[in-house]
Amino acid sequence: MTCDVVIIGSGFSGSLLAWILASQGMRVAIIDRLHHPRFAIGESSTPAADMVIADLAARYQLPALAPLSRYGSWKTHLPKLRCGKKRGFSYFRHHRGKPYTDTPDHEASLLVAASSSDEQSDTHWLRADVDAWLFEQAQAAGGLAREGCRLTRLEREADRWHLSWQADDAAHEEQICCDVVIDASGAAGVLGVTLGLRRQDAALETHTSAIFSHFRNAGSWDAQRLAAGDASTIAPFRSDDAAQHHLLEHGWLWMLRFDDGLTSVGLIEPGNPPDRTANLDHLWRELLRDYPSLWSLLESADPVQPLAAMGPLQRAWSHASGPGWAMLPTTAGFVDPLHSTGIAHAVHGVARVADLLLTDRHASDDWLTYGTAVCDEIRWIDQLVSAAYVTMGEPRLFRAACTLFFLATIRFEQTAKAGTPPHACGFLAADASPLRRDLTAARNTLLRAAAGVADVADTLASLHESLQRYDTAGLFNPSAANRFAHTAPR
């Protein structure tokens, strides 16, 4: 067999790219070692992701894709694909051995909206449904698709790639040659291993691991707070309708709620994951018991599959593109789920690679520039995320560190809203030199304050002054009492 492009990996980004390319007449093959549907995390979308998806649907005349860009349209047009409503980000600070409490000015919490209504909100993706659906769309558009395949050959000879694989239920191998190979294999890093590229994980400053599963019967945080006489978690949006972050004394817990009653729950802690022989259920329950308000939400929750451990989460390859090959962003590297960057970065990479392939620029300087940019963006995400971890113990500094991320993503969204195609914008405004320079300087100032070298109040005042021209949402406004109703253009 021959084709133009082979994509290794059929998760959402690989399948989406295959769908786009096949719909535009390219001969595409997509192969995967596993089968759909399958469990996956990396479930929280953002306005940046939604903008890219909407643009892809319009650019390549894919009306079936457009509903994924908004919660309202998703529920109307794709009701069989399970999802959850995500109005923004919510954060709550807990102390070991004590029930959660907050102050009238919300020192222990932060709600940052990313949309102005439920209809226009972002989504949590039930990845088993979404990934399988995108895989089906790629096949329907004409893509050759193979699941349950063990790759036996991946070699480049005379400017052509030669691949062989054998399916689980097949007696013989299949072979194919192509011009371009795209690696969408995620953590497997198939091309990185094959080409002998360098891993640069140690250069990343974030170092975390995770324990996670999907649960049924998880309690509602908003209902618990209302029962305690605290209505501050339901305005300007319900905190349950968000990427909910519960900040602990060592790490944090995510809660992402889906409309069918499932809740994705994961514990992120600095350092390496538990030993493979550890009893994850015991570790999970022992840790949550230390936080009474969280324990009351999850004591009766039932995992729908065994708890899993993963880590270190961080990975980065030295290169993300070369002659006849490229990695999609979540293969090139990953940092951490704290700021929900995974889906957005992945679809942004899909948009860039699709544009290059469909305009026959996969042998040009632009192709190499793509890989350089992706690697740089991973380092930029790492700088923003690691600052949040360093400052997590001091509420005011942590909120300021999160604000650096919000300012970066707002700039990206504003640029796209103003008419620049999203794929032409650097992810999280990584290519916006003045903004990135100023955010980097602010980050360094925050790190000094976290180390006790600089006064916290003076640091925050300095940041407010130096970043005021970027703060179109008023995120440094103290009178907002950590409640922000709208932060980005929609």
C-alpha positions in Angstrom: 0.0 0.0 0.0 1.0 3.6 -0.5 -0.3 6.8 0.9 0.7 10.4 1.6 0.7 10.4 5.4 0.7 7.8 8.1 -0.4 8.9 11.6 0.8 6.8 14.5 -1.8 7.0 17.3 -5.6 7.5 17.1 -6.3 9.6 20.1 -8.3 12.7 19.6 -5.4 14.7 18.0 -4.3 12.0 15.6 -7.8 11.1 14.6 -8.7 14.8 14.1 -5.7 15.4 11.9 -6.5 12.2 9.9 -10.1 13.4 9.4 -9.0 16.8 8.2 -6.4 15.5 5.7 -8.7 12.7 4.4 -11.5 15.2 3.9 -9.2 17.3 1.7 -8.3 14.4 -0.5 -5.1 13.3 1.0 -4.4 9.6 1.3 -4.1 9.0 5.0 -3.5 5.9 7.2 -3.9 5.9 10.9 -2.6 3.0 13.1 -2.9 2.3 16.8 -1.8 -0.4 19.1 -5.0 -0.2 21.1 -8.8 -0.3 20.4 -11.6 2.2 20.8 -13.4 3.0 23.0 -10.8 3.4 25.8 -10.3 5.3 28.9 -8.1 8.4 28.8 -7.5 11.5 30.9 -6.7 15.0 29.6 -10.3 16.0 29.5 -10.7 19.7 30.1 -11.1 22.1 27.2 -10.5 25.9 27.2 -11.5 28.9 25.1 -8.3 28.6 23.2 -9.1 25.0 22.2 -12.6 26.0 21.2 -11.4 28.8 19.0 -9.1 26.4 17.1 -11.8 23.8 16.7 -14.3 26.3 15.4 -11.7 27.6 12.9 -10.8 24.1 11.7 -14.5 23.3 11.1 -14.9 26.5 9.0 -11.5 26.3 7.3 -12.0 22.7 6.1 -15.8 22.6 5.7 -16.3 20.1 8.5 -19.7 21.1 9.9 -19.9 18.0 12.0 -16.8 19.2 14.0 -18.1 22.6 14.8 -20.4 21.5 17.7 -17.4 20.5 19.8 -16.4 24.1 20.1 -19.3 25.0 22.6 -21.1 23.2 25.3 -24.5 24.4 24.0 -24.0 23.2 20.4 -22.4 20.0 21.6 -25.5 19.1 23.7 -27.8 20.0 20.8 -26.0 18.3 17.9 -23.9 15.5 19.5 -25.9 14.4 22.5 -24.6 10.8 22.4 -21.0 12.0 23.1 -20.8 12.4 26.8 -19.3 15.7 28.1 -19.5 18.1 31.0 -20.0 21.8 31.3 -16.9 23.9 32.0 -17.6 27.6 32.8 -14.0 28.3 33.9 -11.6 27.5 36.7 -12.3 27.2 40.5 -9.8 26.8 43.3 -10.3 25.9 47.0 -7.6 25.8 49.7 -7.8 23.0 52.3 -5.9 22.4 55.5 -5.0 19.0 56.8 -7.3 17.8 59.6 -9.7 20.8 59.3 -13.0 21.3 57.5 -12.9 23.8 54.7 -13.6 27.4 55.6 -13.4 30.7 53.8 -13.4 34.3 54.6 -15.9 37.0 53.5 -13.4 38.3 50.9 -12.6 34.7 49.7 -9.0 34.3 50.8 -9.4 30.5 50.5 -11.0 30.4 47.0 -10.8 31.7 43.5 -13.3 31.5 40.6 -12.3 32.7 37.2 -14.9 32.4 34.4 -13.9 31.7 30.8 -17.4 32.2 29.3 -20.4 34.4 29.9 -23.1 31.6 29.7 -23.7 27.9 29.8 -24.5 27.9 26.1 -21.1 29.4 25.3 -19.1 27.5 27.9 -16.2 25.1 27.4 -16.5 21.4 27.9 -15.0 18.4 29.7 -14.5 15.7 27.2 -15.4 12.1 28.0 -12.4 11.0 26.0 -13.6 7.4 25.4 -16.5 8.8 23.5 -14.8 11.8 21.8 -11.7 9.9 20.7 -13.8 7.0 19.2 -16.1 9.4 17.4 -13.2 11.3 15.8 -11.6 8.0 14.8 -14.9 7.1 13.1 -15.0 10.4 11.3 -11.5 9.9 9.9 -12.6 6.6 8.5 -15.8 7.9 7.0 -13.7 10.6 5.3 -11.7 8.0 3.6 -8.8 7.4 5.9 -7.4 3.9 6.2 -7.7 2.9 9.9 -6.1 0.0 11.8 -6.5 -0.8 15.5 -4.8 -3.3 17.7 -1.6 -3.2 15.7 1.9 -3.9 16.7 4.4 -1.8 14.7 7.2 -4.0 13.3 9.0 -1.7 11.0 9.4 2.1 10.8 12.3 3.1 8.5 13.0 5.9 6.1 14.7 5.1 2.8 15.2 7.5 -0.2 12.8 10.1 1.1 10.0 7.6 1.7 8.9 5.9 5.0 8.3 2.2 5.1 6.1 0.8 7.8 4.9 -2.7 8.7 2.5 -3.8 11.4 0.5 -6.9 12.4 -2.9 -6.7 13.9 -3.9 -8.8 16.9 -6.3 -10.9 14.9 -4.3 -11.1 11.6 -2.1 -13.9 10.4 0.1 -11.7 8.3 1.7 -8.3 8.4 0.6 -5.3 6.4 3.0 -2.9 4.8 2.8 0.7 3.6 5.0 3.4 2.3 4.4 7.1 2.6 5.9 10.6 2.3 5.3 11.8 5.9 4.9 10.2 9.3 3.1 12.1 12.1 3.6 10.8 15.6 0.4 11.2 17.7 1.4 8.3 20.1 1.6 10.5 23.1 3.8 9.2 25.9 5.0 6.3 23.8 7.0 8.7 21.6 7.3 6.2 18.8 9.3 8.4 16.5 11.5 9.8 19.2 12.5 6.3 20.2 13.0 5.2 16.6 15.1 8.2 15.6 17.1 8.1 18.8 16.2 11.7 19.8 17.2 13.1 23.2 14.8 13.2 26.0 14.9 16.5 27.9 12.5 15.8 30.7 15.1 16.9 33.3 15.2 20.4 31.8 11.6 20.9 32.8 11.1 22.6 36.2 7.7 20.9 37.0 8.0 17.4 38.5 4.7 15.8 39.4 2.8 12.5 39.4 -0.9 11.5 39.5 -3.4 9.0 40.9 -6.7 9.0 39.2 -9.9 7.3 38.0 -13.5 8.0 37.1 -16.1 7.8 39.9 -19.8 7.5 40.3 -21.7 9.0 43.3 -19.1 11.7 43.9 -20.7 14.5 45.9 -21.3 18.1 44.9 -19.0 20.7 46.3 -21.5 23.5 45.7 -24.2 21.5 47.5 -21.9 20.9 50.5 -21.1 24.6 50.7 -24.7 25.7 50.4 -25.7 23.2 53.2 -23.0 24.9 55.3 -24.6 28.3 54.6 -21.9 29.4 52.1 -23.3 30.5 48.7 -20.0 32.0 47.5 -19.1 29.0 45.3 -22.1 29.5 42.9 -21.4 33.0 41.7 -20.4 34.1 39.1 -20.9 30.5 38.1 -21.3 27.2 39.9 -17.9 25.9 40.8 -18.9 22.4 40.0 -19.3 23.5 36.4 -15.6 24.1 36.2 -12.2 22.6 36.3 -12.3 22.3 40.1 -9.0 22.5 41.9 -8.8 21.5 45.6 -5.4 22.7 46.9 -3.9 20.5 49.6 -0.9 21.0 51.8 1.0 18.7 49.4 -0.4 18.9 45.9 -4.0 19.2 44.7 -7.0 17.3 43.6 -8.9 17.8 40.3 -12.6 17.2 39.9 -14.2 17.3 36.5 -17.9 16.5 36.3 -19.7 14.9 33.3 -23.4 15.2 32.6 -24.1 11.5 33.0 -23.0 11.5 36.6 -19.4 10.4 36.1 -16.7 12.5 37.8 -13.0 12.5 36.8 -11.0 12.8 40.0 -7.2 12.9 40.2 -4.6 13.6 42.8 -1.5 15.5 41.7 1.5 15.5 44.0 5.0 16.8 43.5 7.6 14.1 43.0 7.5 10.5 41.7 4.4 8.2 41.7 3.9 5.5 44.3 5.9 2.3 44.0 4.3 -0.2 41.6 3.6 -2.5 44.5 1.7 0.2 46.5 -1.9 -0.3 47.4 -3.4 2.7 45.6 -6.8 2.4 47.1 -5.3 2.5 50.6 -3.1 5.5 49.7 -6.1 7.3 48.2 -8.4 6.8 51.2 -5.7 7.6 53.8 -4.8 10.9 52.1 -8.5 12.0 51.6 -9.3 11.2 55.2 -6.9 14.0 56.2 -9.2 16.5 54.5 -12.7 16.2 56.0 -14.6 18.3 53.5 -13.2 16.4 50.5 -13.6 13.0 52.3 -17.3 13.7 52.6 -17.5 14.2 48.9 -15.7 11.0 48.0 -16.2 8.6 50.8 -19.1 6.8 49.1 -17.9 7.4 45.5 -17.3 4.3 43.5 -14.5 4.1 41.0 -15.7 2.7 37.6 -12.2 1.3 37.0 -9.2 0.7 39.3 -7.2 3.6 40.4 -4.2 4.2 38.2 -0.9 5.9 38.9 1.2 7.8 36.4 4.4 9.7 36.6 6.5 11.5 36.3 4.0 13.3 34.1 6.6 15.5 32.5 8.3 14.7 29.2 10.0 16.6 26.4 11.8 15.6 23.2 14.7 17.6 21.8 13.0 17.9 18.4 9.4 17.8 17.2 9.9 17.8 13.4 12.4 16.8 10.8 12.6 15.6 7.2 9.4 13.8 6.5 8.2 13.6 10.1 6.6 15.6 12.9 5.2 15.1 16.4 1.9 16.5 17.5 2.3 18.6 20.7 1.2 16.0 23.3 3.8 13.6 21.8 6.5 16.2 21.7 6.0 16.9 25.4 3.7 17.4 28.3 3.9 19.3 31.5 1.0 19.0 33.9 -2.8 19.3 34.0 -2.9 22.3 36.4 -3.8 24.8 33.7 -5.7 22.5 31.3 -3.4 23.1 28.5 -3.3 19.6 27.0 -6.4 19.6 24.6 -5.7 23.2 23.5 -2.1 22.6 22.7 -2.9 19.4 20.9 -5.6 20.8 18.6 -3.4 23.9 18.0 -0.7 21.6 16.7 -3.2 19.7 14.6 -4.1 23.0 12.9 -0.5 23.9 12.2 0.4 20.5 10.8 -2.7 20.3 8.7 -1.9 23.7 7.2 1.7 22.7 6.4 0.7 19.4 4.8 -2.2 20.7 2.8 -0.1 23.6 1.3 2.9 21.2 0.6 5.3 22.9 3.0 6.4 19.7 4.8 9.9 20.0 3.3 10.5 23.7 4.0 11.9 25.8 6.7 8.3 26.3 7.9 8.2 22.6 8.8 11.2 22.8 11.0 10.0 26.1 12.5 6.8 24.2 13.6 8.9 21.7 15.6 11.0 24.4 17.1 7.9 26.4 18.2 6.3 23.3 19.8 9.3 22.6 21.9 9.6 26.2 22.9 5.9 26.3 23.9 6.3 23.2 26.1 9.1 25.1 27.9 6.8 28.2 28.2 3.9 26.1 29.7 6.5 24.6 32.1 7.5 28.1 33.2 3.9 29.1 33.9 3.0 25.9 35.6 6.1 25.5 37.7 5.6 29.0 39.1 2.2 28.0 40.4 3.6 25.0 42.2 6.4 27.0 43.8 3.9 29.5 45.1 1.1 27.1 46.0 1.8 27.4 49.7 1.1 31.2 49.8 -2.4 32.0 48.6 -1.6 35.5 47.3 1.4 34.4 45.4 -0.4 31.4 44.0 -3.2 33.5 42.7 -0.7 35.9 41.0 1.1 32.9 39.4 -2.2 31.7 38.0 -2.8 35.2 36.7 0.3 35.0 34.6 -1.2 32.0 32.8 -4.6 33.7 32.4 -2.9 36.8 30.9 -1.1 34.6 28.4 -4.1 32.7 27.3 -6.3 35.8 27.1 -3.7 37.4 24.8 -3.8 34.3 22.6 -7.6 34.5 22.5 -7.7 38.2 21.8 -5.3 37.9 18.9 -7.4 35.1 17.4 -10.6 37.0 18.0 -9.1 40.1 16.2 -8.7 38.1 13.0 -5.4 36.3 13.1 -6.1 32.6 12.4 -5.5 30.6 15.6 -2.9 28.4 14.0 -0.9 31.5 13.1 -0.7 32.5 16.8 1.9 31.1 19.1 0.3 28.9 21.8 -0.3 30.9 25.0 1.2 33.9 23.2 4.6 32.3 23.3 5.6 34.4 20.3 4.4 37.7 21.8 7.8 39.0 22.8 6.9 41.9 25.0 4.2 40.0 26.9 6.4 36.9 27.3 9.3 39.0 28.5 7.2 40.9 31.1 5.5 37.7 32.3 8.9 36.0 32.6 10.2 38.9 34.7 7.0 38.8 36.9 7.5 35.0 37.3 11.0 35.5 38.5 9.8 38.2 41.0 7.2 35.7 42.3 9.8 33.0 42.8 11.9 35.4 44.8 8.9 36.3 47.0 8.2 32.6 47.5 11.8 32.0 48.6 11.4 34.8 51.2 13.8 37.1 49.4 11.1 39.7 48.6 8.1 41.0 50.5 4.8 39.5 49.3 2.8 42.8 49.4 5.5 44.7 47.6 5.8 41.9 45.0 2.1 42.0 44.2 2.1 45.8 43.9 5.0 45.6 41.5 3.3 42.9 39.4 0.1 44.9 39.3 2.0 47.9 38.0 4.2 46.1 35.5 1.3 44.0 34.0 -1.5 46.4 34.2 -1.5 47.1 30.5 -2.2 43.4 29.8 -4.8 42.9 32.5 -7.9 43.6 30.4 -10.0 41.4 32.7 -9.0 43.2 36.0 -7.4 40.1 37.5 -5.3 42.2 39.8 -8.3 44.1 41.1 -8.4 43.5 44.9 -12.1 44.6 45.0 -13.1 41.6 42.9 -12.6 39.4 46.0 -11.3 36.5 43.9 -14.5 36.3 41.7 -14.1 37.1 38.0 -17.2 36.8 35.9 -15.6 37.1 32.4 -12.1 37.1 31.3 -11.9 36.5 27.5 -13.5 37.5 24.2 -16.2 35.1 23.0 
